[in-house]
Amino acid sequence: MSKKTKQSENKIRRVNLRLTEEEYTLILQNSEKFAQKNISNYVRKHLLGQKMNVRTYDETGEKFNIALRSYTDQIKKIGRNYNQVVRYLQAKHPPQETKILLEKLEKLTEMLLKNSAQMDEISKKILHYYDSKNQQK
């Protein structure tokens, strides 16, 4: 028997409750704040004193995620361009000239990889910060 079926079988009692519009709005807002799927779950957990995680919105974190996704997309595009440049150089330039140009490209790539590694470290620190911040709540 699945967990969902077992839970719904146990919930055979129903409680009806009359609320003012303001009370209902407050409960609805709190159910969203505490990341509950529906009002029933929120009210049940609240009345039974069960733990609920607060859903927080952090504008800075959201901006960071958007910037990180953009950065990742840019790295992928650079990788595709890199491969195209290497193929072009090998096809259109003499081997000695290709070697010189590829060495320059390699130096720039190393700088990019170094920056990428730094970005990864910063990302890990930020994620660790938000994880520890969420665990404190």
PyMOL commands that set and color helices and strands:
alter all, ss='L'
color gray80, all
select helices_A, chain A and resi 3-10+21-33+39-47+59-92+95-136
alter helices_A, ss='H'
color red, helices_A
deselect
rebuild
show_as cartoon
